[in-house]
Amino acid sequence: MDEMLNNYLVKHLPDTEAWVKELENQAKIDHVPIMDPVGINFLMQLIRLNKPTKILEIGTAIGYSALRMNEANPSSKITTIERDDSRYEQAVENIKKQHKDNVIEIIHGDALDELMKLANKGEKYDCIFIDAAKGQYMRFFELSQPLLEENGVIVSDNVLFRGYVYDPNFEHPRYKKMVEKIRAYNEWLVNQPSFITTILPIGDGVAISVKKS
Ligand code: SAM
């Protein structure tokens, strides 16, 4: 992404409270990949506009994005799924510390199983946010479809992954497979007949998929 543009946008973001800065520092120290500042502010703005009653997040990490989504619309009920033990524990602690455990429910488990369980229970969400293992995005999206309300929206993060996804000359053994998977996901996503998708060069790349009515 354009570093100069990103710096400019970051400089013009709304100020944050101390707890937000603390969580951002905690993530930096522990190398936890939370949403970047421009991306999370965009997601928060989307939530302010849409005011979803129920949000489902796939990939809690330490609870940062769940807490920021709650900040954007405190009346949204948020369910978030995390499979990693230590991150789950940290998320529980961080969410309790902000007294949000009554509106943010964390499910400890693999989203591939948990999404099916939620569908079997007949749960529905107005907004589903996919931010977990990049190689499984297609599966997450497929499993999310029965959980989505009419006029619901699915947001996928990191779809331009560091700009590598749209760089035709990208060659990096470490990220080659992941980038190929994200490219395949984007191609597949924009061709989903029941959704209209827009990919935005915001943060690490955000795809907004709106269910056709
Ligand atoms: N949304 C978080 C934020 O911005 O604060 C960041 C999430 S981080 C990018 C991705 C998280 O998804 C990791 O903590 C990882 O353990 C979790 N994860 C990856 N695959 C998963 C799966 N299949 N089920 C549940 N969690 C998963």
py3Dmol code that shows the C-alpha trace and the ligand (Angstrom):
import py3Dmol

protein = """\
ATOM      1  CA  MET A   1       0.000   0.000   0.000  1.00  0.00           C
ATOM      2  CA  ASP A   2       1.036   3.625  -0.477  1.00  0.00           C
ATOM      3  CA  GLU A   3       2.905   4.479   2.745  1.00  0.00           C
ATOM      4  CA  MET A   4       2.548   8.236   2.297  1.00  0.00           C
ATOM      5  CA  LEU A   5      -1.219   7.917   1.876  1.00  0.00           C
ATOM      6  CA  ASN A   6      -1.503   5.559   4.840  1.00  0.00           C
ATOM      7  CA  ASN A   7       0.483   7.954   7.083  1.00  0.00           C
ATOM      8  CA  TYR A   8      -1.789  10.811   6.045  1.00  0.00           C
ATOM      9  CA  LEU A   9      -4.926   8.807   6.794  1.00  0.00           C
ATOM     10  CA  VAL A  10      -3.564   7.612  10.163  1.00  0.00           C
ATOM     11  CA  LYS A  11      -2.760  11.225  11.082  1.00  0.00           C
ATOM     12  CA  HIS A  12      -6.391  12.169  10.485  1.00  0.00           C
ATOM     13  CA  LEU A  13      -8.054   9.372  12.438  1.00  0.00           C
ATOM     14  CA  PRO A  14     -10.210  10.172  15.466  1.00  0.00           C
ATOM     15  CA  ASP A  15      -8.371  10.167  18.783  1.00  0.00           C
ATOM     16  CA  THR A  16      -8.615   6.986  20.844  1.00  0.00           C
ATOM     17  CA  GLU A  17      -9.099   6.286  24.526  1.00  0.00           C
ATOM     18  CA  ALA A  18      -6.268   4.971  26.720  1.00  0.00           C
ATOM     19  CA  TRP A  19      -7.585   1.362  26.716  1.00  0.00           C
ATOM     20  CA  VAL A  20      -7.423   1.282  22.906  1.00  0.00           C
ATOM     21  CA  LYS A  21      -3.778   2.387  22.925  1.00  0.00           C
ATOM     22  CA  GLU A  22      -3.032  -0.189  25.638  1.00  0.00           C
ATOM     23  CA  LEU A  23      -4.510  -3.036  23.558  1.00  0.00           C
ATOM     24  CA  GLU A  24      -2.672  -1.845  20.446  1.00  0.00           C
ATOM     25  CA  ASN A  25       0.591  -1.871  22.444  1.00  0.00           C
ATOM     26  CA  GLN A  26      -0.165  -5.296  23.898  1.00  0.00           C
ATOM     27  CA  ALA A  27      -0.740  -6.636  20.365  1.00  0.00           C
ATOM     28  CA  LYS A  28       2.489  -5.068  19.104  1.00  0.00           C
ATOM     29  CA  ILE A  29       4.583  -6.500  21.943  1.00  0.00           C
ATOM     30  CA  ASP A  30       3.075  -9.986  21.586  1.00  0.00           C
ATOM     31  CA  HIS A  31       3.079  -9.902  17.740  1.00  0.00           C
ATOM     32  CA  VAL A  32      -0.685 -10.404  17.556  1.00  0.00           C
ATOM     33  CA  PRO A  33      -2.015  -9.350  14.127  1.00  0.00           C
ATOM     34  CA  ILE A  34      -4.935  -7.066  14.999  1.00  0.00           C
ATOM     35  CA  MET A  35      -6.698  -4.912  12.419  1.00  0.00           C
ATOM     36  CA  ASP A  36      -4.680  -1.882  11.357  1.00  0.00           C
ATOM     37  CA  PRO A  37      -5.845   1.626  12.401  1.00  0.00           C
ATOM     38  CA  VAL A  38      -7.297   2.708   9.040  1.00  0.00           C
ATOM     39  CA  GLY A  39      -9.059  -0.629   8.528  1.00  0.00           C
ATOM     40  CA  ILE A  40     -10.645  -0.751  11.982  1.00  0.00           C
ATOM     41  CA  ASN A  41     -11.820   2.860  11.684  1.00  0.00           C
ATOM     42  CA  PHE A  42     -13.479   2.036   8.382  1.00  0.00           C
ATOM     43  CA  LEU A  43     -15.186  -1.018   9.897  1.00  0.00           C
ATOM     44  CA  MET A  44     -16.343   1.095  12.855  1.00  0.00           C
ATOM     45  CA  GLN A  45     -17.803   3.688  10.475  1.00  0.00           C
ATOM     46  CA  LEU A  46     -19.634   0.945   8.584  1.00  0.00           C
ATOM     47  CA  ILE A  47     -21.099  -0.240  11.899  1.00  0.00           C
ATOM     48  CA  ARG A  48     -22.113   3.316  12.867  1.00  0.00           C
ATOM     49  CA  LEU A  49     -23.954   3.588   9.537  1.00  0.00           C
ATOM     50  CA  ASN A  50     -25.576   0.139   9.521  1.00  0.00           C
ATOM     51  CA  LYS A  51     -26.170  -0.256  13.271  1.00  0.00           C
ATOM     52  CA  PRO A  52     -26.302  -4.064  13.063  1.00  0.00           C
ATOM     53  CA  THR A  53     -28.319  -5.729  15.812  1.00  0.00           C
ATOM     54  CA  LYS A  54     -26.065  -8.786  15.796  1.00  0.00           C
ATOM     55  CA  ILE A  55     -22.457  -9.081  14.621  1.00  0.00           C
ATOM     56  CA  LEU A  56     -20.469 -12.296  14.203  1.00  0.00           C
ATOM     57  CA  GLU A  57     -16.687 -12.131  14.082  1.00  0.00           C
ATOM     58  CA  ILE A  58     -14.456 -14.996  12.926  1.00  0.00           C
ATOM     59  CA  GLY A  59     -11.036 -14.453  14.554  1.00  0.00           C
ATOM     60  CA  THR A  60     -11.099 -12.682  17.935  1.00  0.00           C
ATOM     61  CA  ALA A  61      -7.366 -12.631  18.708  1.00  0.00           C
ATOM     62  CA  ILE A  62      -7.177 -10.597  21.949  1.00  0.00           C
ATOM     63  CA  GLY A  63     -10.594  -8.966  21.584  1.00  0.00           C
ATOM     64  CA  TYR A  64      -9.389  -5.695  20.050  1.00  0.00           C
ATOM     65  CA  SER A  65     -11.715  -5.506  17.012  1.00  0.00           C
ATOM     66  CA  ALA A  66     -14.688  -6.861  18.997  1.00  0.00           C
ATOM     67  CA  LEU A  67     -14.255  -4.080  21.564  1.00  0.00           C
ATOM     68  CA  ARG A  68     -13.823  -1.441  18.839  1.00  0.00           C
ATOM     69  CA  MET A  69     -16.983  -2.662  17.044  1.00  0.00           C
ATOM     70  CA  ASN A  70     -18.807  -2.375  20.368  1.00  0.00           C
ATOM     71  CA  GLU A  71     -17.416   1.156  20.755  1.00  0.00           C
ATOM     72  CA  ALA A  72     -18.871   2.047  17.325  1.00  0.00           C
ATOM     73  CA  ASN A  73     -22.356   0.819  18.238  1.00  0.00           C
ATOM     74  CA  PRO A  74     -22.698  -0.219  21.895  1.00  0.00           C
ATOM     75  CA  SER A  75     -26.141  -1.728  21.298  1.00  0.00           C
ATOM     76  CA  SER A  76     -24.878  -4.330  18.774  1.00  0.00           C
ATOM     77  CA  LYS A  77     -24.656  -7.817  20.274  1.00  0.00           C
ATOM     78  CA  ILE A  78     -21.310  -9.325  19.243  1.00  0.00           C
ATOM     79  CA  THR A  79     -20.348 -12.999  19.026  1.00  0.00           C
ATOM     80  CA  THR A  80     -16.723 -13.739  18.225  1.00  0.00           C
ATOM     81  CA  ILE A  81     -14.863 -17.028  17.621  1.00  0.00           C
ATOM     82  CA  GLU A  82     -11.241 -17.806  18.538  1.00  0.00           C
ATOM     83  CA  ARG A  83      -9.492 -21.191  18.438  1.00  0.00           C
ATOM     84  CA  ASP A  84      -6.150 -20.306  20.024  1.00  0.00           C
ATOM     85  CA  ASP A  85      -6.155 -21.022  23.802  1.00  0.00           C
ATOM     86  CA  SER A  86      -3.900 -18.209  24.938  1.00  0.00           C
ATOM     87  CA  ARG A  87      -5.530 -15.561  22.705  1.00  0.00           C
ATOM     88  CA  TYR A  88      -8.956 -16.699  23.843  1.00  0.00           C
ATOM     89  CA  GLU A  89      -7.883 -16.259  27.514  1.00  0.00           C
ATOM     90  CA  GLN A  90      -6.476 -12.801  26.771  1.00  0.00           C
ATOM     91  CA  ALA A  91      -9.662 -11.801  24.946  1.00  0.00           C
ATOM     92  CA  VAL A  92     -11.810 -12.941  27.894  1.00  0.00           C
ATOM     93  CA  GLU A  93      -9.657 -10.865  30.240  1.00  0.00           C
ATOM     94  CA  ASN A  94      -9.607  -7.760  27.999  1.00  0.00           C
ATOM     95  CA  ILE A  95     -13.363  -7.845  27.434  1.00  0.00           C
ATOM     96  CA  LYS A  96     -14.083  -8.314  31.157  1.00  0.00           C
ATOM     97  CA  LYS A  97     -11.743  -5.434  31.963  1.00  0.00           C
ATOM     98  CA  GLN A  98     -13.888  -3.150  29.785  1.00  0.00           C
ATOM     99  CA  HIS A  99     -17.101  -4.551  31.382  1.00  0.00           C
ATOM    100  CA  LYS A 100     -18.335  -5.739  27.991  1.00  0.00           C
ATOM    101  CA  ASP A 101     -18.785  -9.440  28.748  1.00  0.00           C
ATOM    102  CA  ASN A 102     -22.565  -8.891  28.750  1.00  0.00           C
ATOM    103  CA  VAL A 103     -22.597  -7.757  25.085  1.00  0.00           C
ATOM    104  CA  ILE A 104     -19.576  -9.599  23.642  1.00  0.00           C
ATOM    105  CA  GLU A 105     -19.726 -13.380  23.710  1.00  0.00           C
ATOM    106  CA  ILE A 106     -16.508 -15.240  22.895  1.00  0.00           C
ATOM    107  CA  ILE A 107     -16.757 -18.777  21.569  1.00  0.00           C
ATOM    108  CA  HIS A 108     -13.623 -20.860  22.141  1.00  0.00           C
ATOM    109  CA  GLY A 109     -13.282 -23.223  19.195  1.00  0.00           C
ATOM    110  CA  ASP A 110     -12.531 -23.694  15.533  1.00  0.00           C
ATOM    111  CA  ALA A 111     -14.797 -21.525  13.402  1.00  0.00           C
ATOM    112  CA  LEU A 112     -15.176 -24.377  10.906  1.00  0.00           C
ATOM    113  CA  ASP A 113     -17.083 -26.306  13.613  1.00  0.00           C
ATOM    114  CA  GLU A 114     -18.582 -23.382  15.509  1.00  0.00           C
ATOM    115  CA  LEU A 115     -20.205 -21.787  12.436  1.00  0.00           C
ATOM    116  CA  MET A 116     -22.056 -25.031  11.748  1.00  0.00           C
ATOM    117  CA  LYS A 117     -23.182 -25.224  15.392  1.00  0.00           C
ATOM    118  CA  LEU A 118     -24.521 -21.647  15.213  1.00  0.00           C
ATOM    119  CA  ALA A 119     -26.380 -22.482  11.985  1.00  0.00           C
ATOM    120  CA  ASN A 120     -27.906 -25.582  13.600  1.00  0.00           C
ATOM    121  CA  LYS A 121     -29.141 -23.369  16.440  1.00  0.00           C
ATOM    122  CA  GLY A 122     -30.781 -21.084  13.863  1.00  0.00           C
ATOM    123  CA  GLU A 123     -28.673 -18.032  14.762  1.00  0.00           C
ATOM    124  CA  LYS A 124     -28.692 -15.063  12.346  1.00  0.00           C
ATOM    125  CA  TYR A 125     -26.426 -12.014  12.071  1.00  0.00           C
ATOM    126  CA  ASP A 126     -26.689  -8.701  10.219  1.00  0.00           C
ATOM    127  CA  CYS A 127     -22.940  -8.378   9.829  1.00  0.00           C
ATOM    128  CA  ILE A 128     -20.304 -11.121   9.661  1.00  0.00           C
ATOM    129  CA  PHE A 129     -16.645 -10.146   9.859  1.00  0.00           C
ATOM    130  CA  ILE A 130     -14.084 -12.661   8.555  1.00  0.00           C
ATOM    131  CA  ASP A 131     -10.595 -12.101   9.989  1.00  0.00           C
ATOM    132  CA  ALA A 132      -9.060 -15.532  10.669  1.00  0.00           C
ATOM    133  CA  ALA A 133      -6.849 -18.041   8.758  1.00  0.00           C
ATOM    134  CA  LYS A 134      -6.520 -16.585   5.238  1.00  0.00           C
ATOM    135  CA  GLY A 135      -6.376 -20.011   3.583  1.00  0.00           C
ATOM    136  CA  GLN A 136      -9.879 -20.821   4.834  1.00  0.00           C
ATOM    137  CA  TYR A 137     -11.728 -17.674   3.797  1.00  0.00           C
ATOM    138  CA  MET A 138     -13.795 -19.457   1.134  1.00  0.00           C
ATOM    139  CA  ARG A 139     -14.974 -22.020   3.675  1.00  0.00           C
ATOM    140  CA  PHE A 140     -15.701 -19.325   6.286  1.00  0.00           C
ATOM    141  CA  PHE A 141     -17.752 -17.428   3.706  1.00  0.00           C
ATOM    142  CA  GLU A 142     -19.692 -20.545   2.666  1.00  0.00           C
ATOM    143  CA  LEU A 143     -20.424 -21.464   6.286  1.00  0.00           C
ATOM    144  CA  SER A 144     -21.447 -17.867   7.009  1.00  0.00           C
ATOM    145  CA  GLN A 145     -24.130 -17.734   4.338  1.00  0.00           C
ATOM    146  CA  PRO A 146     -26.865 -19.613   6.277  1.00  0.00           C
ATOM    147  CA  LEU A 147     -26.111 -17.341   9.250  1.00  0.00           C
ATOM    148  CA  LEU A 148     -26.680 -14.113   7.373  1.00  0.00           C
ATOM    149  CA  GLU A 149     -29.886 -12.078   7.673  1.00  0.00           C
ATOM    150  CA  GLU A 150     -31.590 -10.781   4.515  1.00  0.00           C
ATOM    151  CA  ASN A 151     -29.771  -7.553   3.565  1.00  0.00           C
ATOM    152  CA  GLY A 152     -26.854  -8.714   5.672  1.00  0.00           C
ATOM    153  CA  VAL A 153     -23.232  -7.907   4.933  1.00  0.00           C
ATOM    154  CA  ILE A 154     -20.066 -10.010   5.068  1.00  0.00           C
ATOM    155  CA  VAL A 155     -16.805  -8.119   5.544  1.00  0.00           C
ATOM    156  CA  SER A 156     -13.508  -9.879   4.763  1.00  0.00           C
ATOM    157  CA  ASP A 157     -10.220  -8.348   5.961  1.00  0.00           C
ATOM    158  CA  ASN A 158      -6.701  -8.620   4.462  1.00  0.00           C
ATOM    159  CA  VAL A 159      -7.940  -9.309   0.932  1.00  0.00           C
ATOM    160  CA  LEU A 160      -5.076  -7.259  -0.555  1.00  0.00           C
ATOM    161  CA  PHE A 161      -2.529  -8.625   1.952  1.00  0.00           C
ATOM    162  CA  ARG A 162       0.253  -5.985   2.130  1.00  0.00           C
ATOM    163  CA  GLY A 163      -0.378  -5.095  -1.512  1.00  0.00           C
ATOM    164  CA  TYR A 164       1.131  -8.432  -2.586  1.00  0.00           C
ATOM    165  CA  VAL A 165      -2.227  -9.683  -3.913  1.00  0.00           C
ATOM    166  CA  TYR A 166      -2.377  -7.131  -6.770  1.00  0.00           C
ATOM    167  CA  ASP A 167       1.359  -7.076  -7.510  1.00  0.00           C
ATOM    168  CA  PRO A 168       1.887  -9.254 -10.642  1.00  0.00           C
ATOM    169  CA  ASN A 169       5.629  -9.445  -9.886  1.00  0.00           C
ATOM    170  CA  PHE A 170       5.160 -10.599  -6.305  1.00  0.00           C
ATOM    171  CA  GLU A 171       7.584 -13.421  -5.477  1.00  0.00           C
ATOM    172  CA  HIS A 172       8.132 -14.366  -1.862  1.00  0.00           C
ATOM    173  CA  PRO A 173       8.493 -18.018  -0.828  1.00  0.00           C
ATOM    174  CA  ARG A 174       7.124 -17.299   2.666  1.00  0.00           C
ATOM    175  CA  TYR A 175       3.841 -15.759   1.512  1.00  0.00           C
ATOM    176  CA  LYS A 176       3.464 -17.307  -1.978  1.00  0.00           C
ATOM    177  CA  LYS A 177       0.795 -19.864  -0.995  1.00  0.00           C
ATOM    178  CA  MET A 178      -1.190 -17.426   1.149  1.00  0.00           C
ATOM    179  CA  VAL A 179      -1.199 -14.784  -1.584  1.00  0.00           C
ATOM    180  CA  GLU A 180      -2.360 -17.356  -4.145  1.00  0.00           C
ATOM    181  CA  LYS A 181      -5.189 -18.368  -1.814  1.00  0.00           C
ATOM    182  CA  ILE A 182      -6.301 -14.776  -1.269  1.00  0.00           C
ATOM    183  CA  ARG A 183      -6.209 -14.130  -5.030  1.00  0.00           C
ATOM    184  CA  ALA A 184      -8.366 -17.224  -5.581  1.00  0.00           C
ATOM    185  CA  TYR A 185     -10.742 -16.097  -2.806  1.00  0.00           C
ATOM    186  CA  ASN A 186     -11.157 -12.630  -4.337  1.00  0.00           C
ATOM    187  CA  GLU A 187     -11.891 -14.092  -7.800  1.00  0.00           C
ATOM    188  CA  TRP A 188     -14.411 -16.493  -6.295  1.00  0.00           C
ATOM    189  CA  LEU A 189     -15.955 -13.831  -4.048  1.00  0.00           C
ATOM    190  CA  VAL A 190     -16.662 -11.269  -6.777  1.00  0.00           C
ATOM    191  CA  ASN A 191     -18.362 -14.036  -8.783  1.00  0.00           C
ATOM    192  CA  GLN A 192     -20.754 -15.177  -6.050  1.00  0.00           C
ATOM    193  CA  PRO A 193     -24.207 -14.969  -7.676  1.00  0.00           C
ATOM    194  CA  SER A 194     -26.069 -14.107  -4.445  1.00  0.00           C
ATOM    195  CA  PHE A 195     -23.753 -11.264  -3.415  1.00  0.00           C
ATOM    196  CA  ILE A 196     -22.431  -7.977  -4.716  1.00  0.00           C
ATOM    197  CA  THR A 197     -18.857  -7.452  -3.568  1.00  0.00           C
ATOM    198  CA  THR A 198     -16.654  -4.374  -3.559  1.00  0.00           C
ATOM    199  CA  ILE A 199     -12.961  -4.631  -2.722  1.00  0.00           C
ATOM    200  CA  LEU A 200     -11.616  -1.499  -1.113  1.00  0.00           C
ATOM    201  CA  PRO A 201      -7.934  -0.534  -0.769  1.00  0.00           C
ATOM    202  CA  ILE A 202      -8.450   0.396   2.874  1.00  0.00           C
ATOM    203  CA  GLY A 203      -6.090  -0.860   5.566  1.00  0.00           C
ATOM    204  CA  ASP A 204      -4.910  -4.292   4.402  1.00  0.00           C
ATOM    205  CA  GLY A 205      -7.746  -4.505   1.856  1.00  0.00           C
ATOM    206  CA  VAL A 206     -11.367  -4.946   2.871  1.00  0.00           C
ATOM    207  CA  ALA A 207     -14.064  -6.727   0.837  1.00  0.00           C
ATOM    208  CA  ILE A 208     -17.668  -5.782   1.473  1.00  0.00           C
ATOM    209  CA  SER A 209     -20.152  -8.391   0.267  1.00  0.00           C
ATOM    210  CA  VAL A 210     -23.825  -7.434   0.324  1.00  0.00           C
ATOM    211  CA  LYS A 211     -26.479 -10.109  -0.080  1.00  0.00           C
ATOM    212  CA  LYS A 212     -28.659  -9.501  -3.150  1.00  0.00           C
ATOM    213  CA  SER A 213     -32.310  -8.989  -2.296  1.00  0.00           C
TER     214      SER A 213
END
"""
ligand_1 = """\
27
SAM
N -9.991 -9.598 14.504
C -8.835 -9.470 15.372
C -8.577 -7.990 15.598
O -8.505 -7.222 14.607
O -8.443 -7.595 16.771
C -7.606 -10.091 14.761
C -7.762 -11.516 14.378
S -6.245 -12.270 13.904
C -5.886 -11.525 12.384
C -6.787 -13.855 13.432
C -7.199 -14.751 14.584
O -7.987 -15.804 14.049
C -6.036 -15.419 15.293
O -6.071 -15.106 16.669
C -6.231 -16.916 15.061
O -5.889 -17.715 16.165
C -7.718 -16.983 14.763
N -8.111 -18.103 13.898
C -7.513 -18.511 12.758
N -8.195 -19.533 12.203
C -9.253 -19.775 13.006
C -10.320 -20.720 12.997
N -10.420 -21.620 12.027
N -11.212 -20.669 13.980
C -11.127 -19.742 14.976
N -10.142 -18.840 15.062
C -9.216 -18.851 14.091
"""
view = py3Dmol.view(width=600, height=400)
view.addModel(protein, "pdb")
view.setStyle({"model": 0}, {"cartoon": {"style": "trace"}})
view.addModel(ligand_1, "xyz")
view.setStyle({"model": 1}, {"stick": {}})
view.zoomTo()
view.show()
